[in-house]
């Protein structure tokens, strides 16, 4: 498609064309059809361009062309039809193209044309026959007085076109010497239909339209299911309008929403079909007689409230062999022959990787928001400033069309960012739907309440209780949280009913375990009902206790052979764990749950790289009154916080937290706690370059773990002792300690520790010049760490592989690996790791002849190390100083000092961006 910059703007006449019966021609001509298509495309392109037309798009045998002048478009289509009629086609076939013209004032952006005028021209073309040219009223009026003698207009009257609000008057261009008599237009006027006129355009859903249309072709009963506000009715109407010509006796819409008495369904259907009751003959019999021989599509809308009459649908299908029924319902009918189609939310962009502004509007949810926003504020535009807020609004509204339309209607008063702030209470905000809509569609709360009110008492109770889950749940969790099993003899039946009624969705969980999610808008309504019921505290206690048990099980397994499964399970339940922790901080009597849960989560946060979040949450818990006792639980929280601070290179805080934790552990006599904290203190001392102190802490830790007979602890102490030997350059001792640790970890099948040990041994091999062995060990550690999702470990392994590439002179591979490492380390807040990567990238810059870039990167790294109290390893100090001396000599003292100051003043973000640039100074 052409970019918007080169397209005609202002008043534009659009031409849409396509070949009638192209599939038949393909089947008839076989390989020769390619020649036909090539000739067709060449003729149309040459003629349109010779009349100043701009070919916007070609799709298959369809052309989309834009003209600045309507008369140019008329002259072009006349010449096109004559050229197609006179051309010599293979095997004597005729190639007949239908053509449609419409003039309007479309919007143009970087991706092309936008707005209703494009759809109008396409719809006009779609109702024409091969060889026929149709025009809209606006195109006709512009050229009526300028036509030459060889063409005249024929008024075809008003016609209803798919997706357009009102019937449109159409004209046929009668061209002398060409056929002018055609069958009736293929508009919605041809077959009987009572489909309501839609006052808004239909956005997106191309995939769903195709799938539902195909389903109607294959099945006689198709039911569209989904929660309230998901767009079932609108999709059904769109599909039905596109299938009108396939049903000789018509397509009929039956609105069942106003009916609450199932006994009135037959009468309602008969009324919409225009069937009158005959004395002595039941209305059902009259309906059956009418449908018996009819080729007809019946659209039954909002069937959920009369679901007990589902057998009637089966009865009608048996009666009318050519009858097909399309149903919209919040639950399936569950009768033989039914094909259920769940209507998904509208397509949403990835908030973490937003596409360009132009591409963003191609997502159906965003496109719908923009279209409806412009309806109330015509000058509304999406910009690079508003795009993130608009995308998040659509995301927060679960991609539900009704919710998005209600939000977009607020644009007149609130810009997107202000609107986003008010979505904390979405149900209160999403009101004010169009007055002609049913009451249930005027506010989102009404739409959800409609479904809730149709549930029985036990189903309502379960729905309320399920709203406590954040991000989904498993059946085990549901059973534990619902609690009162005596009141739930049929818990699974009620659960299944909520699934059937589209209030829950099943998704695939880890290890193929089924998982169930509730849209956030439904969940918000459920929480309101839960609070009003008086059950909230009890259910939240059940929820918190269940996830505390899960977290403590996981903590015990995170150093076992099953650690990967447990890390993935914790990741899956992270939102529930967060929710339970937040609730327990302020709930009466939940202090113990809070302390135990925070402590259990610490190891998961470390393993998965949630350093900043973990520190913030642990700090908040430690500030609570109930967390201030001199207990082992308090010491554990301090130790977890110290470890997370260490991972972010905050060594001063690491020492402060660890020393307080160690003091408490010594007071209570917890030997395991003492040993674990000694390792943290030893690691911090290693990073600060105080190897003697580090060895003291670590030797004591090793002795304690060995006395306790704890192999996991022993391996961890040996790992830290290995790093403490590696830093000052004692490679033989480092290798021995890490090999000893690796043997223990392999015996225990402790994947996480194996990743540490392989990474350390890889660096030893690197420093000893054995690059092949280093690469092998580091690649193995990287693979294990990726399996575990250990971002800190991934960053370390990638960085060291980049260093190997430097030593081998492979600058391209070095830049790739170090860049990947730097991005991961920045994401998790590993400032020490970032400084190390900047220093390695300075080496690359120097080797590539970019001394100024090397100086800036070294300076930025030095400033970062000073800020966190980190030092360069003694074994690397001489090389580092020689590099600085060499650069100072090359650039001169004054220039070196100037550039060093530039690097020192860079923020971390600026330094990283500069380091990863393809070109540097």
Steps between C-alpha positions, in 0.01 A plus 500: 500500500619853418607723790272785595755761392453428126120465491245757375337690786207735549206400276589157361313257275560135585475212253471137608500219243516122497446218250162327512530120525878501542494161675306348209749649253791357698344154497420527128835637381742341744853634444375740231318697768832657600520656152143624531573663833822659375326648193209622713734669745708659224196639317340649811820646636600663169155647441449628856845656517451663158195673650699624802383220729715379789491120551470470878488123528469181294379187675455194284277613213377810688614858434471802731571829320472864609433799269521870579223572245176305466493554122841334467361200684198481265718515191729234645221248576344549157832425332567208739165333424553542125855364523390194695211436258715528185809314625571154361499267801623136503253230394246764404398578859352831604656701782238725654587736787251665733589858588382745764569874535446730796621853572575624850752678722696220667766529768855416395774381732838334454342159436240618247136604490268479802131561550157399379547620140737212422248246635219667305682467168587136572140416591370663181735290289400183687132520394579548128515231231784429261522771235290740706614840637316648799529847649396660826287812513802724571703364207196530271431860597858612430508373141135501390534815290838410353430160341558450130238359266625141522406456867182565697379428854224263606343565842476165683331639810596454864678188619606370838870419510686299761635706792344827381253683722244609242391378155704665225381614158706333230545574130616279216733638233357395165781479242413492132588177315526309832232293678278712724238257627597313818317295766386683816784629712631264767404738781310422816181601315497181291421238764240559771672623813419690816862549611514824697693788347827547689575859593872441545763340278627150570868485603732201459390141565595384147618165636187450708270594210673245277488227764136554593397519133682174436331342801156601372590338171588174677249487786130577528522642854781735598505663845717802572589503869690748714453734796282808488653780295722270291327593173304181430196677357702738285709215358188293431333789317811559292526134401127484426515812280781347296302179445168650390540397138558136601150462649228537239224546755689748712694569815298592808604646833302405812572709811437286808644742759158648595353151556527335840219246458628202303146427388505814285801404287294329228271802472799734479659304215167482317447873543841589355428272203159657446307180578148549636319255722226301324192396699510134587870481416773557763756770433773235522336296227464811284868579555601146405285508188660827394858380556453159343613595151681829563866577429540730796749616764350576839705713741380447859658769716550483881384142547652456848193615691270256317752216495234249611344528152813358334307182399274726291801595285571132436134448410505783247818369340342158456195661338683722251772313314631822336477707818817614676509671840761739638467558875667749734502393862715520810480122515469224243163333432651152541286325240605255230664648193594828670831664411613737776723795411649704783528867403843612622588852614628737234867471405730694736859621458780389729542778756863404560587534130264755351512522119519828310210745523396409146503126574324541834172605338497171309420315823122464512465619862698818431326552164159479669604748769623749238190465282260554789711780646487689171123465500483731805820697434567518124850645538615220733830345383735238630854632549824368641404677823150352533566157346625326820198622701253397231657155475490456878136614516407227250707248695347596834156454343585143396445581132121493555325705228224636725752615762722662237205682341385633837851620581550663160181698550677676792774641275304819456566582867811301590823453303633140503747545788237657724257225403754233592527636854124463544493136394587381850123473543407394151138409561423846639676666210351296214152646475314723258433271204277616216139555612354282225691197634338255742555595866740207546733654239493857633740418783746215537373424848152442357642267236677289763211515747276359226714182496536488879125522556446196277714283732348292776596569863787250517640617167491862617682403819774318310534786250552746787760279662691441176547875462763487777743331258735728308623377163313171507476185710511123497227262615705415812511868592126540441420204722726632780374858487128425467535327835152400612478168319175401676330786314661387176402140433524587131794740494621371166152527352472863608851568375417342166186710479701821539723380218198424283357845571822673382580639845822299506740394227718193494861546390796264498710515814842352568542125453168494306314572824174684421487856623203732523494876462240768557511824302606786724175687444300195613738459792445860611125440505552173689710675766222754551256216555746319728535805723124551511445133596707524820713202388805698397727457806437127521567441131812717503634304797443176308670650195803625694542172688488298177768710334712512815502120493594504132783752556647303789487178299672676213768646726588151617514375140693786338829324565377152405488310172144632457603865525410591139143373539459691826647824365259484206211429732591796720527720191154388392358590843707815553199731480311293756805498727531877471132542576518278806807684631342844454181393677687339791691821579188677628247224575415427863682195632698442178842618622647150519376419150663820374840429659513137388380578148749785448783280625399213273475728197851643547679205342261498201550874446876446502488198268272673248667841506224701672762690699338845515153368567626260764695772681203736499261236630738372767575855612127565535449185707803571720354841581181347641463496879448123512834441319725664758560215745843342549388173345629254241221610266617863523860392444396303192328805349814707559715229339272483194512878467880493532528247217283711268703811587818306414356401160451869424855582613377696802782368716467750785136402551591133457741523792259704716212254455720190525671612820164566668373162378814325627467658842142376537586152372783478756260610777247229415767238427392425143810341346359471146403866506844597629675307221279643225561859615876443533503415129325828418751695707785311336370576151462870580858509633621330181335766284658772715843340448545403867597140433637427845172596667308313231699182561434525874126521455491228235723253683277530808193447281654192336588350837149560633330342197731199520426457871128513423545243222329736256634430150311788336652745746844343459481544121391862535793577734743334259362705209558822691846388610576421136406852393700646789807313371431589137482877556862546623628249239545170687362294210615160627321544833194649331480205260533247783225663710261536208558142381428376854180703509399373154540138606265555796243691291494234227442237769209709632376587147501863609478672162519850642829437682640312199444817296712699748777242506523459122509877457784532754697216342447663160656823624792307647557333162475840328761655725725200442470545122298184431231670291347181362438358847380839621241521221378146563454557875338841457257384230392214726447741791305737273267223387427391859440858611263563210303191598469639852425854384786630718556843350798584720669174402412550132664843512818358657534212252432722198750759619777248556435347156541852360833524679611170344413648159716804578796278584447315172475827303142435385369856543158436345425209734640696793269795432198270466563306822597804705203697367263221600663478842481874553130514413417219746710652776344842451154345516564337838700787648838322514717814503825317569433275202420806286833662596686180411329485158582864427866427574499205260327708231771762549752228408307435178485872416875531553571198279280650228691828500249706703711634789260781594212255537723272707581785740136601542397142576784447749410824675129417517588157644735652756234746617255212534744293704565792735126545554453137612832443678629242251863449396672350199646157572868522607600260224359749246633818660831512312338450160237762586761760602711428190194553281429838660863604470508402133182696426628806685817491293312455173248780559712738703441597863260786428285310249499189720381700804227669297366171363533328840278772650244446223482131583487564875197727458299243303203333662495122495232508229705740288815291542321181399340666199835640394676167552254317277509753214635364174721804461699671773746785536 
